[in-house]
Amino acid sequence: MRWVLFGALLGVLLLIPNVLTLVGAVIAWLLGKPVLVAFVVGVVARPHLPKVRRWAR
């Protein structure tokens, strides 16, 4: 399913060249926001981090 959506997006980008410029501008704008980038990286990495247990006494 992911490849079908990727193919559809690629098809739209190739058929309408102005969309490629718009997508590039949106990606550049999002990457220019360090807090947003850090939040997304944290959300993506969180499931892969080990669970922290309580401190032993």
Contacts in CASP RR format, 6 or more apart in sequence:
PFRMAT RR
TARGET T0000
AUTHOR 0000-0000-0000
METHOD contacts of the structure
MODEL  1
MRWVLFGALLGVLLLIPNVLTLVGAVIAWLLGKPVLVAFVVGVVARPHLP
KVRRWAR
12 19 0 8 1.000
13 19 0 8 1.000
13 20 0 8 1.000
13 23 0 8 1.000
30 36 0 8 1.000
30 37 0 8 1.000
31 37 0 8 1.000
END
